[in-house]
Each structure stands twice: as C-alpha cells, then as structure tokens.
Amino acid sequence: MLVEPYGNGQFFNAKRVVTLNLGAAVHPKKITPDGLAKILETKVLTNE
C-alpha cells in the first residue's frame, strides 16, 4: 500500500501503515517520479 496523506486523519493513518509494515507513505509535495518508482520497487511491490 502506498499512502499519500494530505490532511486531517490521513497522516495518522499513513503512520499506522508504515508502523505496521503494510506499505509506505510519501509527502505529496516532495515526491518525485524517480523517488516514487524506488519506493514502489523496494517497499510496495515486493514478494512479502
């Protein structure tokens, strides 16, 4: 799961996803195409 929180409770939910090792969270204004590809490859699209 890849979470891109924008406001309110979304930041809490994004932190829970990361804490429970269910995926990754990205900052909506800081993510780049290369950074997104790397996160998807290493954190989301894995055999785990």
PDB file of N, CA, C and O in Angstrom:
ATOM      1  N   MET A   1       0.847  -1.160   0.000  1.00  0.00           N
ATOM      2  CA  MET A   1       0.000   0.000   0.000  1.00  0.00           C
ATOM      3  C   MET A   1       0.894   1.225   0.000  1.00  0.00           C
ATOM      4  O   MET A   1       1.889   1.276   0.724  1.00  0.00           O
ATOM      5  N   LEU A   2       0.548   2.187  -0.794  1.00  0.00           N
ATOM      6  CA  LEU A   2       1.258   3.461  -0.813  1.00  0.00           C
ATOM      7  C   LEU A   2       0.277   4.542  -0.406  1.00  0.00           C
ATOM      8  O   LEU A   2      -0.767   4.709  -1.036  1.00  0.00           O
ATOM      9  N   VAL A   3       0.606   5.274   0.643  1.00  0.00           N
ATOM     10  CA  VAL A   3      -0.276   6.298   1.186  1.00  0.00           C
ATOM     11  C   VAL A   3       0.329   7.666   0.921  1.00  0.00           C
ATOM     12  O   VAL A   3       1.523   7.882   1.129  1.00  0.00           O
ATOM     13  N   GLU A   4      -0.504   8.582   0.461  1.00  0.00           N
ATOM     14  CA  GLU A   4      -0.088   9.960   0.219  1.00  0.00           C
ATOM     15  C   GLU A   4      -1.048  10.873   0.996  1.00  0.00           C
ATOM     16  O   GLU A   4      -2.050  11.330   0.447  1.00  0.00           O
ATOM     17  N   PRO A   5      -0.743  11.134   2.265  1.00  0.00           N
ATOM     18  CA  PRO A   5      -1.670  11.902   3.103  1.00  0.00           C
ATOM     19  C   PRO A   5      -1.681  13.387   2.748  1.00  0.00           C
ATOM     20  O   PRO A   5      -0.649  13.959   2.398  1.00  0.00           O
ATOM     21  N   TYR A   6      -2.850  14.000   2.840  1.00  0.00           N
ATOM     22  CA  TYR A   6      -2.995  15.428   2.560  1.00  0.00           C
ATOM     23  C   TYR A   6      -3.458  16.224   3.772  1.00  0.00           C
ATOM     24  O   TYR A   6      -3.139  17.408   3.875  1.00  0.00           O
ATOM     25  N   GLY A   7      -4.193  15.620   4.683  1.00  0.00           N
ATOM     26  CA  GLY A   7      -4.676  16.386   5.825  1.00  0.00           C
ATOM     27  C   GLY A   7      -5.492  15.550   6.783  1.00  0.00           C
ATOM     28  O   GLY A   7      -5.768  14.374   6.545  1.00  0.00           O
ATOM     29  N   ASN A   8      -5.867  16.189   7.868  1.00  0.00           N
ATOM     30  CA  ASN A   8      -6.710  15.604   8.911  1.00  0.00           C
ATOM     31  C   ASN A   8      -6.160  14.264   9.407  1.00  0.00           C
ATOM     32  O   ASN A   8      -4.981  14.178   9.751  1.00  0.00           O
ATOM     33  N   GLY A   9      -6.986  13.226   9.449  1.00  0.00           N
ATOM     34  CA  GLY A   9      -6.584  11.929   9.972  1.00  0.00           C
ATOM     35  C   GLY A   9      -5.722  11.114   9.029  1.00  0.00           C
ATOM     36  O   GLY A   9      -5.256  10.035   9.396  1.00  0.00           O
ATOM     37  N   GLN A  10      -5.502  11.608   7.825  1.00  0.00           N
ATOM     38  CA  GLN A  10      -4.725  10.848   6.856  1.00  0.00           C
ATOM     39  C   GLN A  10      -3.280  10.655   7.307  1.00  0.00           C
ATOM     40  O   GLN A  10      -2.675   9.626   7.009  1.00  0.00           O
ATOM     41  N   PHE A  11      -2.722  11.629   8.020  1.00  0.00           N
ATOM     42  CA  PHE A  11      -1.350  11.499   8.498  1.00  0.00           C
ATOM     43  C   PHE A  11      -1.242  10.399   9.553  1.00  0.00           C
ATOM     44  O   PHE A  11      -0.263   9.653   9.583  1.00  0.00           O
ATOM     45  N   PHE A  12      -2.256  10.303  10.421  1.00  0.00           N
ATOM     46  CA  PHE A  12      -2.291   9.219  11.410  1.00  0.00           C
ATOM     47  C   PHE A  12      -2.371   7.873  10.709  1.00  0.00           C
ATOM     48  O   PHE A  12      -1.642   6.943  11.056  1.00  0.00           O
ATOM     49  N   ASN A  13      -3.247   7.768   9.731  1.00  0.00           N
ATOM     50  CA  ASN A  13      -3.396   6.508   9.005  1.00  0.00           C
ATOM     51  C   ASN A  13      -2.122   6.139   8.254  1.00  0.00           C
ATOM     52  O   ASN A  13      -1.747   4.967   8.216  1.00  0.00           O
ATOM     53  N   ALA A  14      -1.460   7.112   7.663  1.00  0.00           N
ATOM     54  CA  ALA A  14      -0.209   6.856   6.956  1.00  0.00           C
ATOM     55  C   ALA A  14       0.855   6.341   7.920  1.00  0.00           C
ATOM     56  O   ALA A  14       1.596   5.413   7.596  1.00  0.00           O
ATOM     57  N   LYS A  15       0.927   6.940   9.097  1.00  0.00           N
ATOM     58  CA  LYS A  15       1.902   6.489  10.092  1.00  0.00           C
ATOM     59  C   LYS A  15       1.604   5.059  10.527  1.00  0.00           C
ATOM     60  O   LYS A  15       2.532   4.277  10.734  1.00  0.00           O
ATOM     61  N   ARG A  16       0.349   4.708  10.667  1.00  0.00           N
ATOM     62  CA  ARG A  16      -0.027   3.336  11.044  1.00  0.00           C
ATOM     63  C   ARG A  16       0.374   2.340   9.961  1.00  0.00           C
ATOM     64  O   ARG A  16       0.862   1.253  10.272  1.00  0.00           O
ATOM     65  N   VAL A  17       0.177   2.694   8.708  1.00  0.00           N
ATOM     66  CA  VAL A  17       0.567   1.815   7.600  1.00  0.00           C
ATOM     67  C   VAL A  17       2.063   1.527   7.667  1.00  0.00           C
ATOM     68  O   VAL A  17       2.487   0.382   7.510  1.00  0.00           O
ATOM     69  N   VAL A  18       2.856   2.565   7.900  1.00  0.00           N
ATOM     70  CA  VAL A  18       4.311   2.398   7.983  1.00  0.00           C
ATOM     71  C   VAL A  18       4.688   1.611   9.233  1.00  0.00           C
ATOM     72  O   VAL A  18       5.516   0.702   9.163  1.00  0.00           O
ATOM     73  N   THR A  19       4.092   1.947  10.373  1.00  0.00           N
ATOM     74  CA  THR A  19       4.405   1.276  11.637  1.00  0.00           C
ATOM     75  C   THR A  19       4.088  -0.210  11.581  1.00  0.00           C
ATOM     76  O   THR A  19       4.845  -1.025  12.108  1.00  0.00           O
ATOM     77  N   LEU A  20       2.987  -0.565  10.954  1.00  0.00           N
ATOM     78  CA  LEU A  20       2.575  -1.964  10.852  1.00  0.00           C
ATOM     79  C   LEU A  20       3.246  -2.694   9.689  1.00  0.00           C
ATOM     80  O   LEU A  20       2.952  -3.858   9.417  1.00  0.00           O
ATOM     81  N   ASN A  21       4.151  -1.989   9.008  1.00  0.00           N
ATOM     82  CA  ASN A  21       4.901  -2.558   7.885  1.00  0.00           C
ATOM     83  C   ASN A  21       3.974  -3.073   6.775  1.00  0.00           C
ATOM     84  O   ASN A  21       4.208  -4.130   6.190  1.00  0.00           O
ATOM     85  N   LEU A  22       2.925  -2.305   6.505  1.00  0.00           N
ATOM     86  CA  LEU A  22       1.962  -2.673   5.472  1.00  0.00           C
ATOM     87  C   LEU A  22       2.206  -1.942   4.161  1.00  0.00           C
ATOM     88  O   LEU A  22       1.558  -2.229   3.155  1.00  0.00           O
ATOM     89  N   GLY A  23       3.133  -1.005   4.171  1.00  0.00           N
ATOM     90  CA  GLY A  23       3.408  -0.235   2.971  1.00  0.00           C
ATOM     91  C   GLY A  23       4.278   0.957   3.286  1.00  0.00           C
ATOM     92  O   GLY A  23       5.074   0.932   4.224  1.00  0.00           O
ATOM     93  N   ALA A  24       4.118   2.015   2.487  1.00  0.00           N
ATOM     94  CA  ALA A  24       4.943   3.207   2.618  1.00  0.00           C
ATOM     95  C   ALA A  24       4.063   4.445   2.525  1.00  0.00           C
ATOM     96  O   ALA A  24       2.938   4.397   2.028  1.00  0.00           O
ATOM     97  N   ALA A  25       4.603   5.552   3.014  1.00  0.00           N
ATOM     98  CA  ALA A  25       3.924   6.834   2.927  1.00  0.00           C
ATOM     99  C   ALA A  25       4.864   7.835   2.275  1.00  0.00           C
ATOM    100  O   ALA A  25       6.074   7.799   2.499  1.00  0.00           O
ATOM    101  N   VAL A  26       4.306   8.720   1.474  1.00  0.00           N
ATOM    102  CA  VAL A  26       5.099   9.740   0.804  1.00  0.00           C
ATOM    103  C   VAL A  26       4.489  11.114   1.060  1.00  0.00           C
ATOM    104  O   VAL A  26       3.284  11.240   1.275  1.00  0.00           O
ATOM    105  N   HIS A  27       5.327  12.130   1.034  1.00  0.00           N
ATOM    106  CA  HIS A  27       4.853  13.500   1.166  1.00  0.00           C
ATOM    107  C   HIS A  27       4.373  13.955  -0.210  1.00  0.00           C
ATOM    108  O   HIS A  27       5.122  13.850  -1.181  1.00  0.00           O
ATOM    109  N   PRO A  28       3.155  14.453  -0.316  1.00  0.00           N
ATOM    110  CA  PRO A  28       2.595  14.767  -1.624  1.00  0.00           C
ATOM    111  C   PRO A  28       3.345  15.856  -2.392  1.00  0.00           C
ATOM    112  O   PRO A  28       3.286  15.888  -3.621  1.00  0.00           O
ATOM    113  N   LYS A  29       4.042  16.741  -1.696  1.00  0.00           N
ATOM    114  CA  LYS A  29       4.731  17.835  -2.387  1.00  0.00           C
ATOM    115  C   LYS A  29       6.222  17.586  -2.553  1.00  0.00           C
ATOM    116  O   LYS A  29       6.914  18.384  -3.185  1.00  0.00           O
ATOM    117  N   LYS A  30       6.722  16.496  -1.998  1.00  0.00           N
ATOM    118  CA  LYS A  30       8.155  16.217  -2.068  1.00  0.00           C
ATOM    119  C   LYS A  30       8.501  15.003  -2.918  1.00  0.00           C
ATOM    120  O   LYS A  30       9.676  14.769  -3.202  1.00  0.00           O
ATOM    121  N   ILE A  31       7.519  14.236  -3.325  1.00  0.00           N
ATOM    122  CA  ILE A  31       7.789  13.012  -4.071  1.00  0.00           C
ATOM    123  C   ILE A  31       8.118  13.345  -5.533  1.00  0.00           C
ATOM    124  O   ILE A  31       7.500  14.219  -6.142  1.00  0.00           O
ATOM    125  N   THR A  32       9.093  12.634  -6.071  1.00  0.00           N
ATOM    126  CA  THR A  32       9.479  12.785  -7.473  1.00  0.00           C
ATOM    127  C   THR A  32       9.148  11.486  -8.202  1.00  0.00           C
ATOM    128  O   THR A  32       8.941  10.459  -7.557  1.00  0.00           O
ATOM    129  N   PRO A  33       9.095  11.510  -9.512  1.00  0.00           N
ATOM    130  CA  PRO A  33       8.839  10.263 -10.248  1.00  0.00           C
ATOM    131  C   PRO A  33       9.874   9.180  -9.930  1.00  0.00           C
ATOM    132  O   PRO A  33       9.511   8.017  -9.755  1.00  0.00           O
ATOM    133  N   ASP A  34      11.145   9.543  -9.855  1.00  0.00           N
ATOM    134  CA  ASP A  34      12.188   8.562  -9.528  1.00  0.00           C
ATOM    135  C   ASP A  34      12.035   8.058  -8.098  1.00  0.00           C
ATOM    136  O   ASP A  34      12.205   6.868  -7.832  1.00  0.00           O
ATOM    137  N   GLY A  35      11.716   8.961  -7.185  1.00  0.00           N
ATOM    138  CA  GLY A  35      11.505   8.561  -5.790  1.00  0.00           C
ATOM    139  C   GLY A  35      10.312   7.636  -5.651  1.00  0.00           C
ATOM    140  O   GLY A  35      10.353   6.669  -4.890  1.00  0.00           O
ATOM    141  N   LEU A  36       9.254   7.931  -6.383  1.00  0.00           N
ATOM    142  CA  LEU A  36       8.064   7.087  -6.361  1.00  0.00           C
ATOM    143  C   LEU A  36       8.380   5.693  -6.896  1.00  0.00           C
ATOM    144  O   LEU A  36       7.959   4.692  -6.315  1.00  0.00           O
ATOM    145  N   ALA A  37       9.110   5.629  -7.989  1.00  0.00           N
ATOM    146  CA  ALA A  37       9.483   4.331  -8.557  1.00  0.00           C
ATOM    147  C   ALA A  37      10.321   3.523  -7.575  1.00  0.00           C
ATOM    148  O   ALA A  37      10.131   2.313  -7.448  1.00  0.00           O
ATOM    149  N   LYS A  38      11.238   4.173  -6.886  1.00  0.00           N
ATOM    150  CA  LYS A  38      12.094   3.479  -5.920  1.00  0.00           C
ATOM    151  C   LYS A  38      11.274   2.955  -4.741  1.00  0.00           C
ATOM    152  O   LYS A  38      11.474   1.823  -4.303  1.00  0.00           O
ATOM    153  N   ILE A  39      10.360   3.766  -4.231  1.00  0.00           N
ATOM    154  CA  ILE A  39       9.518   3.336  -3.110  1.00  0.00           C
ATOM    155  C   ILE A  39       8.638   2.165  -3.518  1.00  0.00           C
ATOM    156  O   ILE A  39       8.503   1.196  -2.772  1.00  0.00           O
ATOM    157  N   LEU A  40       8.042   2.252  -4.691  1.00  0.00           N
ATOM    158  CA  LEU A  40       7.203   1.151  -5.158  1.00  0.00           C
ATOM    159  C   LEU A  40       8.012  -0.131  -5.307  1.00  0.00           C
ATOM    160  O   LEU A  40       7.543  -1.209  -4.940  1.00  0.00           O
ATOM    161  N   GLU A  41       9.213  -0.020  -5.838  1.00  0.00           N
ATOM    162  CA  GLU A  41      10.058  -1.191  -6.055  1.00  0.00           C
ATOM    163  C   GLU A  41      10.527  -1.817  -4.749  1.00  0.00           C
ATOM    164  O   GLU A  41      10.554  -3.042  -4.632  1.00  0.00           O
ATOM    165  N   THR A  42      10.897  -1.003  -3.767  1.00  0.00           N
ATOM    166  CA  THR A  42      11.507  -1.538  -2.545  1.00  0.00           C
ATOM    167  C   THR A  42      10.533  -1.763  -1.396  1.00  0.00           C
ATOM    168  O   THR A  42      10.782  -2.607  -0.536  1.00  0.00           O
ATOM    169  N   LYS A  43       9.424  -1.019  -1.368  1.00  0.00           N
ATOM    170  CA  LYS A  43       8.530  -1.089  -0.218  1.00  0.00           C
ATOM    171  C   LYS A  43       7.149  -1.658  -0.512  1.00  0.00           C
ATOM    172  O   LYS A  43       6.513  -2.217   0.382  1.00  0.00           O
ATOM    173  N   VAL A  44       6.681  -1.529  -1.731  1.00  0.00           N
ATOM    174  CA  VAL A  44       5.296  -1.894  -2.007  1.00  0.00           C
ATOM    175  C   VAL A  44       5.196  -3.140  -2.892  1.00  0.00           C
ATOM    176  O   VAL A  44       4.513  -4.097  -2.526  1.00  0.00           O
ATOM    177  N   LEU A  45       5.845  -3.143  -4.015  1.00  0.00           N
ATOM    178  CA  LEU A  45       5.724  -4.256  -4.969  1.00  0.00           C
ATOM    179  C   LEU A  45       6.767  -5.335  -4.676  1.00  0.00           C
ATOM    180  O   LEU A  45       7.645  -5.608  -5.495  1.00  0.00           O
ATOM    181  N   THR A  46       6.654  -5.936  -3.503  1.00  0.00           N
ATOM    182  CA  THR A  46       7.599  -6.964  -3.090  1.00  0.00           C
ATOM    183  C   THR A  46       6.865  -8.293  -2.937  1.00  0.00           C
ATOM    184  O   THR A  46       5.634  -8.331  -2.934  1.00  0.00           O
ATOM    185  N   ASN A  47       7.607  -9.359  -2.813  1.00  0.00           N
ATOM    186  CA  ASN A  47       7.008 -10.680  -2.623  1.00  0.00           C
ATOM    187  C   ASN A  47       6.405 -10.851  -1.237  1.00  0.00           C
ATOM    188  O   ASN A  47       5.574 -11.735  -1.029  1.00  0.00           O
ATOM    189  N   GLU A  48       6.808 -10.026  -0.296  1.00  0.00           N
ATOM    190  CA  GLU A  48       6.280 -10.113   1.067  1.00  0.00           C
ATOM    191  C   GLU A  48       4.816  -9.787   1.065  1.00  0.00           C
ATOM    192  O   GLU A  48       4.178  -9.803   2.117  1.00  0.00           O
TER     193      GLU A  48
END
